[in-house]
Amino acid sequence: MSRARDLRPPRGTTALELDPLAAISARGFLIVVAVVSLICAVGLTLATREQISSWPMAIAAVVALAGGYAWFARSAFRGGAGVTSDRFALAFALIALGTVLNSLSCLGTNVAIRDDWGLVTIGLALMAAAPFRTSSELGVYAAISVALAALLAVVHIILSFTDGLPPLIVVTVAVAPALAFGLASAAYARELLAGIYAERLMQAEERNQQFDRLRQDFVDDDVVGEIGGLRAEVVPFLARIRQSGVVTAKDRALAGRLAQNLQAAVTDSRHVDSLGDHAGRLIDESGLSPRLHEDDRATIRALLIGLETSPLTVPGSIVVEFIEGESDRFGMVRCASDDVRALRAEVLPFLRMVRLMFRTASEQVSGRELLVQFDIERLA
C-alpha cells in the first residue's frame, strides 16, 4: 500500500509539467487531431449539404472549430506555461460553439444525427488535450460534452427527425462519441501522468545508486589509495576461502602478502591524513578535523593537494578552516592566486569532487582569492 501511494503523482500535475520534452510529441498529436477534425468538418458539411438549413451557421461552425484549434495550438507552441486551464477553456468553448452551430445549421432538416461532425470533433479535442491537462479537468469537460450532445439530440428529436426512431437510440448515438472520447482522454491523461511519474522515480533511484557507486569508486580508487584498491583482492580471496573451506600453502602466502600490503597502506594513509600537511594554515578550534568522515577528509585532502601542486597558487596562501556550531558544521578552503579564474579552471575536477561528496558545497572567486565552502553533515 505504501508503494502504491509513493507512485501516485502529485494532484493537479499534468504530464507535460513532469516531462516538458514530451511537449514535442504532444504538439504533433494536437496538429494531427486538428487536421483530422477540420477535414471531418468540411467533408461532412459537403456530404450532407442537403440537410443544411442555414449555410451561414454551417460556415460559422467550421470557422469556430478552426479558431478553437488555432488558439489551442498557439497555446501549446508558446513558451512558459503553455496550455493553461483558462487557455484550454477558451479553446474548448470555441470548439463547443462550433458543435452547437453545426447542429443548429441542420435544424428542421436533420434526418441522421450521426452525420453531425461537431459531436465527434468535441471528443477529439479532449483526446488532444490529454497531455496538457489533468484527468479530473478532462472528466469535467467530458461531462459537459455529453450534456451538450444530449441537449442537441433532444432539440433535433423535437424539431428535425421524421423517421420515428426511438428517442433513447437518438440520444445514445449523439452522446456516444463525446462519452467515449471524453472517458478515453481522462484515462489517457491519468495513465500518461502515472507512467512519466514512475519513470522519473526510477531515474531518480538510478541516479542515487550511480551517485553512491561513483562516490565509492572515487573513495576506493582516487582518495583512500591502496586501502581501497586492496578490496578488489581481499574480498574475492576471503570469499573463495570461505566457499572452499580449505587453506592451501599458496593461500597462506597470498594472505601474508595481502596483510603486508594492508599494513603499508594503513601506514601511508596515516602519514598523509593530516590536512595541515597540505595547507599553509589550518584553523580548527573545535577539533573537527580528526572527527571528519574518511570520505569527506579524503575529498578535502585531494582538493588541497590539487591546489598545493598548482603553479598558479601563491605559496603558503592555502588556508583550511573548520567551524562547528550548536546545530551545524561547515568548512572553508581559501587560497590566493594572481590568476584566480585560471586556478579555478585547473582544479575544477577537484571542485566537482567536493560537490559530489558534500550535499551542500559552493565555490566563488573574490578578488585574488578562491573560496570553497561546504557543509559537514557526517562524522566518523
C-alpha positions in Angstrom: 0.0 0.0 0.0 2.8 2.4 0.8 4.5 1.7 -2.5 1.2 2.5 -4.3 1.0 5.8 -2.5 4.6 6.6 -3.4 3.8 6.1 -7.1 0.8 8.4 -7.0 1.6 11.6 -8.9 1.0 15.0 -7.2 -2.6 16.2 -7.5 -3.1 18.9 -10.1 0.0 18.0 -12.1 -0.1 17.5 -15.9 2.1 15.1 -17.9 4.0 17.9 -19.5 4.8 19.6 -16.2 6.7 16.4 -15.3 8.2 15.9 -18.7 8.5 19.1 -20.7 10.3 17.2 -23.5 7.1 15.3 -24.2 5.6 18.5 -25.5 7.2 17.8 -28.9 5.1 14.6 -29.4 2.0 16.2 -27.8 2.1 19.2 -30.2 2.4 16.8 -33.1 -0.6 14.8 -31.9 -2.5 18.1 -31.5 -1.8 19.1 -35.1 -2.9 15.7 -36.4 -6.1 15.8 -34.4 -6.8 19.4 -35.6 -6.3 18.5 -39.2 -8.5 15.4 -38.9 -11.2 17.4 -37.2 -11.2 20.1 -39.9 -11.2 17.5 -42.7 -14.1 15.8 -40.9 -16.0 19.0 -40.5 -15.6 20.2 -44.1 -16.1 16.7 -45.6 -19.3 16.0 -43.7 -20.6 19.5 -44.3 -20.3 19.0 -48.1 -21.5 15.4 -48.0 -24.7 16.3 -46.0 -25.3 19.7 -47.7 -29.0 18.7 -48.5 -29.6 18.6 -44.7 -28.2 22.1 -44.1 -30.9 24.7 -43.5 -28.6 27.6 -42.7 -25.3 27.9 -44.6 -24.2 31.0 -42.6 -24.3 28.8 -39.4 -22.6 25.9 -41.2 -19.7 28.2 -42.3 -19.6 29.8 -38.8 -19.3 26.4 -37.2 -16.2 25.5 -39.3 -14.7 28.9 -38.5 -15.3 28.4 -34.8 -13.8 25.0 -34.9 -10.7 26.3 -36.7 -10.4 29.2 -34.3 -10.6 26.8 -31.3 -7.9 24.6 -32.6 -5.8 27.6 -33.7 -5.9 29.0 -30.2 -5.2 25.5 -28.8 -2.1 25.1 -31.0 -0.9 28.7 -30.3 -1.1 28.0 -26.6 0.7 24.7 -27.0 3.6 26.2 -29.0 4.1 29.2 -26.9 6.8 29.2 -24.2 6.3 29.3 -20.5 3.1 27.9 -19.0 1.8 26.6 -22.3 -1.8 25.3 -22.3 -3.1 26.7 -19.1 -6.5 25.9 -17.7 -8.0 29.2 -18.9 -6.5 28.9 -22.3 -7.8 25.4 -22.8 -11.2 26.6 -21.5 -11.3 29.2 -24.3 -10.3 26.7 -26.9 -12.9 24.2 -25.7 -15.5 26.9 -25.7 -14.8 27.8 -29.4 -14.9 24.1 -30.4 -18.1 23.6 -28.4 -19.6 26.7 -30.2 -18.7 25.1 -33.5 -20.5 21.9 -32.3 -23.7 23.9 -31.5 -23.6 25.9 -34.7 -23.1 22.7 -36.8 -26.1 21.2 -35.1 -28.3 24.3 -35.4 -27.4 24.7 -39.1 -29.3 21.5 -39.7 -32.2 22.4 -37.5 -35.5 21.2 -39.0 -33.9 19.2 -41.8 -31.6 16.9 -40.0 -32.5 13.2 -40.6 -29.4 11.5 -39.2 -27.7 13.0 -36.2 -24.8 10.7 -36.6 -23.7 12.9 -39.5 -23.2 15.9 -37.2 -19.4 16.4 -37.2 -19.5 18.5 -34.1 -20.4 15.6 -31.9 -17.1 13.9 -33.0 -14.7 16.8 -33.0 -15.6 17.9 -29.5 -14.4 14.5 -28.3 -11.3 14.6 -30.4 -10.4 17.9 -28.8 -10.5 16.2 -25.4 -8.1 13.5 -26.7 -5.7 16.1 -27.9 -5.8 17.8 -24.5 -4.8 14.7 -22.5 -1.0 15.5 -22.3 -1.7 19.2 -21.5 -4.4 19.0 -18.8 -5.3 16.8 -15.8 -7.6 13.8 -15.9 -10.0 15.5 -13.5 -10.3 18.5 -15.7 -10.9 16.3 -18.8 -13.6 14.4 -16.8 -15.5 17.7 -16.2 -15.2 18.7 -19.9 -16.3 15.2 -20.9 -19.5 15.6 -18.8 -20.1 19.0 -20.4 -19.7 17.5 -23.8 -22.1 14.6 -23.1 -24.7 17.0 -21.7 -24.3 19.3 -24.7 -24.7 16.3 -27.1 -27.8 15.1 -25.3 -29.4 18.5 -25.3 -28.8 18.9 -29.1 -30.2 15.5 -29.7 -33.4 16.4 -27.7 -33.7 19.6 -29.8 -33.5 17.6 -33.0 -35.9 15.0 -31.8 -38.5 17.7 -31.3 -37.8 19.7 -34.5 -36.0 17.6 -37.1 -36.4 13.8 -37.1 -39.3 12.4 -39.1 -38.3 8.7 -39.3 -39.8 7.8 -35.9 -36.5 6.5 -34.3 -36.9 5.9 -30.5 -35.6 8.9 -28.6 -33.3 6.8 -26.5 -31.5 5.5 -29.6 -31.1 9.0 -31.0 -29.7 10.3 -27.7 -27.4 7.3 -27.3 -26.0 7.8 -30.8 -25.5 11.5 -30.1 -23.6 11.2 -26.8 -21.6 8.1 -27.8 -18.6 9.9 -29.4 -18.3 12.6 -26.7 -18.7 10.0 -23.9 -16.2 7.6 -25.5 -13.6 10.2 -26.3 -14.1 12.0 -23.0 -13.6 8.9 -20.9 -10.7 7.8 -23.0 -9.0 11.2 -22.7 -9.3 11.2 -18.9 -7.9 7.7 -18.7 -5.1 8.5 -21.2 -4.1 11.6 -19.2 -4.1 9.6 -15.9 -2.0 6.7 -17.4 0.4 9.1 -19.2 1.0 11.0 -16.0 1.4 7.9 -13.9 3.9 6.4 -16.4 6.0 9.6 -16.6 6.0 9.9 -12.8 7.0 6.2 -12.3 9.8 6.7 -14.9 11.1 9.8 -13.0 11.1 7.9 -9.7 13.0 5.1 -11.3 15.5 7.5 -12.9 16.0 9.3 -9.5 16.6 5.9 -7.9 19.2 5.0 -10.6 20.9 8.4 -10.2 21.2 7.8 -6.4 22.6 4.4 -7.0 25.0 5.8 -9.6 26.0 8.5 -7.2 26.7 6.0 -4.5 28.8 3.9 -6.9 30.7 6.9 -8.2 31.4 8.1 -4.7 32.6 4.7 -3.6 34.8 4.3 -6.7 36.2 7.8 -6.0 37.0 6.9 -2.4 38.5 3.5 -3.3 40.5 4.4 -6.4 41.3 8.1 -6.1 41.4 9.0 -2.4 41.9 6.2 0.0 44.6 4.8 -2.2 45.9 1.3 -1.6 43.4 0.6 1.2 40.5 0.9 -1.2 42.4 -0.8 -4.0 43.0 -3.9 -1.8 39.3 -4.5 -1.6 39.4 -6.0 -5.1 41.9 -8.6 -3.9 40.9 -9.2 -0.3 37.2 -9.7 -0.8 37.4 -12.3 -3.6 40.2 -14.1 -1.6 38.1 -14.4 1.6 35.0 -15.4 -0.4 36.9 -18.2 -2.1 38.4 -19.4 1.2 35.0 -19.5 2.8 33.4 -21.3 -0.1 36.1 -24.0 -0.4 36.8 -24.4 3.3 40.4 -25.3 2.6 43.5 -23.2 3.1 46.5 -24.2 1.0 50.1 -23.2 1.2 49.6 -20.8 -1.7 46.6 -19.2 0.1 48.8 -18.7 3.2 51.4 -17.0 1.1 48.8 -14.8 -0.5 47.3 -13.9 2.8 50.7 -12.9 4.1 51.3 -10.6 1.1 47.9 -9.0 1.4 48.4 -8.4 5.1 51.7 -6.7 4.3 50.1 -4.6 1.7 47.3 -3.6 4.0 49.7 -2.6 6.8 51.7 -0.5 4.3 48.5 1.1 3.0 47.3 2.0 6.5 50.7 3.5 7.4 50.7 5.6 4.2 47.1 6.8 4.8 48.0 7.8 8.4 51.1 9.6 7.1 49.1 11.8 4.7 46.0 12.0 6.9 46.7 15.4 8.4 45.1 18.1 6.3 47.5 20.7 7.7 50.3 19.0 5.8 48.9 20.4 2.6 47.9 23.9 3.8 49.7 26.9 4.9 47.4 27.3 7.9 44.8 25.0 9.5 42.2 26.7 11.7 40.2 24.1 13.7 39.5 25.5 17.2 36.7 22.9 17.7 38.9 19.9 16.8 36.6 19.0 14.0 39.3 17.8 11.5 40.2 14.5 13.3 36.5 13.6 13.6 35.7 14.0 9.9 34.3 11.1 8.0 37.1 9.4 6.0 35.3 10.0 2.7 35.0 13.7 3.4 38.5 14.1 4.8 39.9 12.3 1.7 37.9 14.7 -0.6 39.3 17.8 1.2 42.8 16.3 1.1 42.5 15.8 -2.7 41.4 19.4 -3.2 44.3 20.7 -1.1 46.8 18.6 -3.0 45.4 19.9 -6.3 45.8 23.5 -5.0 49.2 22.9 -3.5 50.7 21.4 -6.6 49.3 24.1 -8.9 51.9 26.6 -10.1 49.1 29.3 -10.1 48.7 29.1 -6.3 50.6 31.6 -4.2 52.9 29.5 -1.9 51.7 29.4 1.7 48.3 31.0 0.9 46.2 27.9 1.4 44.0 28.2 4.5 41.7 25.5 5.8 39.1 26.4 8.4 36.6 24.2 10.2 33.8 25.7 12.3 31.3 23.8 14.5 28.2 25.5 15.8 25.5 24.2 18.0 23.4 22.8 15.1 25.7 22.9 12.1 29.2 22.3 10.9 31.0 23.7 7.9 34.4 24.1 6.4 36.2 26.5 4.1 39.3 26.3 1.9 40.9 29.6 0.7 43.9 30.2 -1.4 45.3 33.2 -3.3 46.5 33.4 -6.9 47.5 36.0 -9.4 45.0 34.4 -11.9 42.2 33.0 -9.8 39.9 32.1 -12.7 42.7 30.1 -14.3 43.3 28.4 -11.0 39.7 27.5 -10.6 39.6 26.0 -14.1 42.7 23.9 -13.3 41.3 22.5 -10.1 37.7 22.2 -11.4 37.8 18.3 -11.3 38.6 18.6 -7.5 35.8 21.1 -7.1 33.4 18.7 -8.7 34.5 16.0 -6.3 33.7 18.3 -3.4 30.2 19.0 -4.9 29.8 15.2 -5.4 30.8 14.2 -1.9 29.2 17.0 0.1 25.4 17.6 -0.1 25.9 21.4 0.0 29.0 22.9 -1.5 29.9 26.0 -3.5 32.9 28.0 -4.6 33.4 31.6 -5.6 36.1 33.9 -6.8 36.7 37.1 -4.8 39.5 39.4 -6.0 42.7 37.3 -5.9 41.2 34.6 -3.7 39.4 31.4 -4.4 36.9 30.4 -1.7 35.4 26.9 -1.4 32.6 26.3 1.2 30.9 23.1 2.2 28.6 21.9 5.0 29.7 18.9 7.0 26.8 16.5 7.7 28.5 13.4 9.0 31.4 12.5 11.3 33.4 9.3 11.6 
